[in-house]
Amino acid sequence: MINSLFLISHSGDIFLEKHWKSVISRSVCDYFLEAKEKAGDPENVAPVLQTPHHYLISIYRGKLFFLSVTQTEVPPLFVIEFLHRVADTFQDYFGDCSEVVIKENTVTVYELLEEMLDNGFPLATESNVLKEMIRPPTILRSVVNTLTGGSNVGGTLPTGQLSNVPWRRAGVKYTNNEAYFDVIEEIDAILDKSGTTVFAEIQGVVEACVKLTGMPDLTLSFMNPRLLDDVSFHPCVRFKRWESERVLSFIPPDGNFRLMSYHVSSQNLVAIPVYVKQNISFLETGSCGRLDITIGPKQTMGKSVENLTVTIPMPKSVLSVNLTATQGTYTFDLTTKVVLWDVGKLNPQKLPNLRGSISIQTGSPKPEENPSINIGLQIQQLAISGLKVSRLDMYGEKYKPFKGVKYVTKAGKFQVRT
Amino acid sequence: MFSPFRHDDLKEMLDSNKDSLKLEAMKRIVAMIARGKNASDLFPAVVKNVACKNIEVKKLVYVYLVRYAEEQQDLALLSISTFQRGLKDPNQLIRASALRVLSSIRVTIIVPIMMLAIKEAASDMSPYVRKTAAHAIPKLYSLDPEQKDQLIEVIEKLLADKTTLVAGSVVMAFEEVCPERIDLIHKNYRKLCNLLIDVEEWGQVVIINMLTRYARTQFLNPNINESLLEEGGGADKTFYGSDEDEDEDEEEKEKKAEAAAMAKRKPYVMDPDHRLLLRNTKPLLQSRNAAVVMAVAQLYFHLAPKAEVGVIAKALVRLLRSHSEVQYVVLQNVATMTIKRRGMFEPYLKSFYIRSTDPTQIKILKLEVLTNLANETNISTILREFQTYIKSMDKDFVAATIQAIGRCATNIGEVRDTCLNGLVQLLSNRDELVVAESVVVIKKLLQMQPEKHSDIIKHMAKLTDNIQVPMARASILWLIGEYCEHVPKIAPDVLRKMAKSFTNEEDIVKLQILNLAAKLYLTNSKQTKLLTQYVLNLAKYDQNYDIRDRARFIRQLIVPTEKSGALSKYAKKLFLALKPAPVLESPFKDRDHFQLGSLSHLLNAKAGGYQELPDWPESAPDPSVRNVEVPEWTKCSSREKRKEKKVEKPFYSDSEGESGPTESADSESDSASGSESGSEGSGSASESEESGGVSVSEEEEEEEEEEKKTKKRELKKAVQESESEQSSEEEDRKHERKMKQQKSDSESESDEEEESESESSQSESDDSESEAEVRKKKKAAESKPPSKPAKKETTKEKKEMSLLDLDDFEPAPSPQVTPVNNLFSNSLVTDLEGLSLSEAVLLPATIAPSSALKSYELLHRITGEGLSVEYCFSRQPFSPDANMVAVQMQFTNSSASDTKSLHMEDVKLQSGMRVKEFPEIELLPAGETATAVMGIDFCDSTQAANFQLCTHTRKFFVSIQPPVGELMRPVFLTENEFKKEQGQLMGMNEITEKLTLDAKCRNEHAIVQRVTTAANLSRVPCGSDKECSPPVPPPEHPVHRFAGRTVTSGSLVLVTVATREEGAAQLTINCEKMVIGTMLVKDILLALTQ
C-alpha cells in the first residue's frame, strides 16, 4: 500500500524519509516539487500525482508536505486519511506538527512511523496504543533520560492492541476524575451583497477530555437529539444505541478526543449572529477606492460576540490602504494583500466601523472584482443550533467524576460577498 | 560524505557495554537514516546488538536492520537466529514482533524460514500473532512470488479465522497475493459481512472494496429491470447508431430481448447475501474515517438498488467539511456519481457552492458537480451563482466557470439564449483570458444555431483586433469562415487583416487563417482570390510542416488547374459541409467503469494492480457455495476435491441440495412479510430449478428425497422465522455466527442433514426478512415485521416438530467428536453443545408460565360510571407488531344502560413509544363483558402510555404502566449459551443482590413460579452440560436460570437465582439495559422474599 513516506518542507527541502518496503530513491520527489512549483500556492498542488513508475499521494499540513509513494492501486482516501492521522499523532505527541519539532524528535517520529505501518499497511493508529509503546516526550522525562539513560520506549508491551477496546489502555489511574465535553458549533455561511443568506449550515463537534480511572462506561444524552441530521462517531461510540435511543454510549479513550461530529438538519433556519454593512468601491479614475464596513449584532441569542475578526483579501493591484477603525486594530499585509481587522468584542451600543481609502498601483486598471469579506467570531456559552446536553451518566466505576459541558459557537467559513 | 572517523566513534559507542551509549549511537544512526544519509557501513557493528536487553536499542536496531538487510544479505543472516528464538517465546507480543521483523528482512535466502514461520504463526493461539502472519504474507510474496501456492493455502486458512483482528489483514493479503481466487471468499462471505463493523477501520476499507468485487460476480444486478427499460427506450438508438456492424447489433438485441423476457418472467429477488452486505455496511457511513465512508459509498453506488443509493449522499457531503485533500478525492467521485444519478445530490446543491477561499482545484471540481446537477428547475439559481464566480480573482476558475456556463447552455435549451447573452457581455471584459474563454465557448454554442446570431459573429469579428490568445483567435476565424455567408461583408476584411499578420500568428491561428481563406475562396472568390493566393504562398514557406502540408492540400483542392483532380469538384462540399455541433460533456462521463474511490478512477487510467470491477453476471451463480460446510473440507484447497469426496460419501451430497431450500426460504419470508407472495413463489420455484441444473449431477438422484424433505424443512423454517423475528439485529449477528459453527458441526454427524439445512435457511430467512423491512422503509432496524402465516404454522406443528427435533438431538455428542481432526475438536465440543439451540424454536410457547396472569385496574366501576376496565399482560406475542407488548383488556359494563362505540383516543406517549389501538367495540350491552387486545411498544421503558377511553357519551383519562417484567419475552437458551451470554454482559451490566428466600418459596417449583410470574422469562434447563462448568453446584443448592429479551430492542435479560443454605440466595441479573436490570432486581427480590 504505502511504500515510502517523505516529509518535505514548505521550501522543498526533503528532511525525513521512511521506507516500508524496498527503498525508493528520493529523486521521485522531483516530480512533486515540479508540480508544487507549477501550482504556486501549496494548497493547489494536486493530492494525487502520477509518475512513470509511482503514484504520489500527498497532504499539506502545518506548512509541511507529507508525501507518500505507492506503486500499485490503493484507494487514495485511504492514504490521505492515514497521512492526516500521522500528522494528528505528531500534533498529539509534540503539541505541534512543524518542521522544527519533527527535526527535533526525529527518532521518536521514526519509531512512531515504524509502529503505525507494517509493510505499508496501517498497524497501530490509535494514539492510546501508540502512547503505551512510545511515550510522548516531556521536558521532565528528557532531563531524566539524559541523566539515567532511560528511554522513551515503553517497557510494557502494547496490550491495547489485543483488547477489543483498542482505543483505551488498561490500568488508567487519576486522583481527580473528570470528564469535560465541549460542544463546538461552526456556522458556515455565504451572504450576498445585500446581506441575504445564500447558503448557511451548522456543523458541530463534541470534543471530549476524559480523565477517568479504570474502565468507565459513559452515556451522554441530549435534550434535543432530533436536531442532529448527520453524525459521525469516534469508533468507541455504540452505534446501535444511537440508532435505537439517540444516546451516546461509549467507553471513552483516555485523554482528549473527538467524540462525534454532526450536521444540524438543514430544515432549521440558521441564525446568523452578525450583519455586515459594507461598501467597497474602486473609482474609475485616479487609482484609488473607498472602503466602509460596519458590523452589528443580528441574532446572538442575548450573548455577546467575541473575538470578532474581519479578513479581506484585496485584489493584487492594491498598493496600500489607509483606514481608520473605531474599534480594534487593522493590519495590511503587503505581500498577500490581505486586510485583517481584529475587532475584539462586539459592542451593540457602539458598532465597530472601518473606513478609509485604498490606493491602487498607478496605471493598472480598476479591479474587476470586489473582494469578499471573511468573518471570524466566537460566542461563548451558546450552541447556535440550540443543542443541549441533558446528562452524562457513568457506569462501571464506583467514584463520582467531575463533569462539565461547555458550549461555543464559532464562525466557520463565513463569507460575505461584495 | 562522512569522514570515516565519525563512524568509528559510533562503532565504539555501539561496542561499549553501556546501554545509554548504545542508545545514543543508535539514535544518531537512525537520524542519519531518516535524513536519507547512508549508514550501511555500520552494519556489522549494529547487528551485534540485535539481542540487546534494552528495548529501545533493540527496536532501533530492528529499524536499521530492516532498512539495510537487503544491501547486506550475508551479514543480515547473523540476526536470523535471534528472531527464530523470538518466534518460540511464550509472550504473544514477542512472537508477533519477531515475525514482523523477520518477515521484513528482504533476503531471499531466508524465504523457507519465513514460510515456515508464517505457517506456524497462522495457527498460533493468539489472534495478534495470526494477524502478524497475515501481514507477513504479502511481504514474502513480493520477495519470492513463487511461493504463491503455499501462501494461498495460508491465506485460505486465515480467511477462515473468526476474529476481527485477523480479518482486515488477511483480506489485505488476499488482495495482494491472489485477488483472482474469488472462490476462497465464498465460505467466508457471511462471516466477513458480519464481522465487518467490529474490524479496525483500515481493514474495513480493504474488506469492503473486496466484497464489492465479489458481489459483482455473485449476485444479479438489482437494477436489471430498470436498465433494460432504459436501454430499450430512447437511449437504444443513439447507442446503436454509431455501431457499424449490424449483424452483431442484431445478436445483441436478441440477447437483450431474451434477458428482458427473462426478467419479465422472473421478477428480481435480491439474494439474501446481497442484502446482508448492504445492510451490514450501511452503519459504517457514520464512520469518522473518510476512507471507510468512501468505501461504503462506492459499494452502494455499484451494488445497491437505485432507490437505496441515496443514503450515501449525505455522508459524502459531510466529507466536504474535511481536509482539502479529502474534499478533492470525494468531489472527484461525486462528479462521477452525479452523471449517473443526479437526483441523489440535488438536495445538497448548496453544499457545492464555492467560496473564494477554496483552493482552485476544489473550486473547479465543485463547478463540475454544479454543472452536472443543473436542470431546468435549478438552472436559474446555478446561473446566478456562476454570475458571482465570474467576478472572482482566480482566473483559472473564471475560465472554468465560463466553460460550465457553456455546458449548461448546451444541456438545457431554455437557458441557451440567456447564457449566450451573458457570455457576449463577457467579451467586453477587461481580462483577456476571460474574453478568450468566452469566445471559445460562444463558438461552440453558436454552432448550434448560427442563423439567429449573425450580429454576435460580427461582434466577435471586431475582437480580432484586440484579442491575442491564440485559441480565441482561432475560434473566431473558424466561426467567420464557417458562417461567412452570414457576414459577407466583414469576412473578407478579416481575412485581409489576418493575411497581414499571418507570419506572426501562432500555428493554430495560421491553420484557421488557411481555412478561412479556403472557405471564402469557395464562396466569394471574386473578392478574395488574391488574398487567398497570398496566404497560401506565405504558408508554403512556413516553418511548420503541418501548415505547409495544409497549404499544399488546400491549393490543390480549390485552385482550379488543368490537372486538378476529381476532388476539386467537391471542394465546396468538403469545406462547407454541415458540421454537427460539438457535444460539451463532462470529463467525468463514463468514469464509473472504474471502481469508485480507487486510484484508477481518480487518474482515469488503470493503475498497476487494479482489479477490474466485473460486470453483473447474466444469471446468478449457485448461492449455496456460501453455505458453510463441514470443517474437514476446509482443509481441501480446491472445490474439485470436495466434490470428489461427495461422490465417495453420498450422504454429504445432500448439502448440495441446499440451493433448493435457500430459494424457497426466500419466497416464504417474502410472503410472510405480506408482499406479493404469488408471483414470488413462482419465481423462486423456477430459480431453484435453475440452480439445480447448475449444480452437480448427483443431485438429481437426490431430488426425490429432496422433495419429501422440503415440506418438513418449510415447517421448520416457519418456526425459526418466528423466532428470529423476535431477536434483535445485533443478536442476529451473533446468532448467525453461532448457527454457522453449529451447522458445520452438525453436518459431520451422520444423520443430521435435516438439522443443518434448517439452520442455513434460518440465516437466510433472517436476511430476507430485513429485506422486506427495508422495503417497508421502517426506520427502527430492530423492529421486525411479524409474519402471520408463519406463526400459525408454528402453533399447528408444534408437537410434531418437537418430536422430530428431539430425535435428531438424541445422539450423544461424544461419539461424533472422535472421527474429527484433533485441531477442531476443541471448538467442536462447545459447538455441539450449542446444537440444542434448535429447541429454542419450540420451547417458548410450551414453557409459558402456568400461573394466572395478574390483572390491573384501568378504570374503576365508580369513576367509569358503571364501566369498569381491567387489563393484564397476556404474554402472548402481539401479532400485528412483534415489538409491542400485548395488553388484554376486559371491559365490564355493570351499569343499566348499554355502552356504545368503545374506543380509544388522544394517545399521549413518550417519544419512541407506539400504540396499536384495539378495535372499536361497537356495543357493550348492560351487564356484559368484552375483551380486546391492544399492543403497546413501551420502548423498553416503564413509562406509562396515557390515552383516553371513549364511549359514546364519556371520555376517561387512563394510563397503562407496565411492570418491568412485562417488557420482555422469553427466549430459550441452553445453560452454555446462557453462560456465554452472561460472560458478555459482565461489569456494569451485571447486578447482584443477596436475599433470604421466603419460607414458602424454598423449593424449586416455587422459585420458578415466582420468578416467571414477576417477569416474562423462560427457564433455562440445567444440567445439559457436564464438561464446562467445573464447580458443579451440589444438587441441594441448585442454581436457577431464566432468560428473556426485551421486547423492543431485544436486549438479553439473564436472571440467575443461586440458592444457598437456609434460604439464603443470590440474585444476579445481567442485562445490557441498566435501568431494566435494576428495576427487575427489585421486582424479583420482592417476589422471592414475600
Interface residues (C-beta under 8 A of the other chain):
Chain A: M1 I14 F15 L16 E17 K18 H19 K21 S22 V23 R26 D41 E43 N44 A46 P47 V48 Q50 Y55 S58 I59 Y60 R61 T70 Q71 T72 E73 V74 P75 P76 L77 F78 I80 E81 F82 H84 T106 V107 V109 Y110 E111 E114 D118 N119 F121 P122 L123 T125 T148 G149 S151 N152 V153 G155 L157 P158 T159 Q161 L162 N164 P166 I190 D192 V198 F199 E201 Q203 M215 D217 D229 D230 V231 S232 F233 H234 P235 F239 K240 E243 S244 E245 R258 S261 H263 P313 P315 K316 P365 E368 E369 N370 P371 S372 N374 Y395 G396 K413 Q415 R417
Chain B: K18 D19 S20 L23 K27 V30 A31 I33 A34 R35 G36 N54 I55 E56 V57 K59 L60 Y62 V63 R67 E70 N91 Q92 L93 I94 R100 S103 S104 R106 S126 P127 Y128 T132 H135 A136 P138 K139 S142 T164 L165 S169 M172 I197 D198 E200 E201 W202 V205 N209 P283 Q286 S287 R288 N289 A290 A291 V293 M294 A295 K314 A315 V317 R318 R321 H323 S324 E325 V326 Y328 V329 V330 K350 S351 Y353 R355 S356 T357 P359 T360 Q361 E385 T388 K391 S392 M393 N429 R430 D431 G597 S598 L599 S600 L602 L603 A605 A607 G608 G609 Y610 Q611 E729 E730 A780 A781 E782 G912 G987 M988 T1048 S1049 M1074
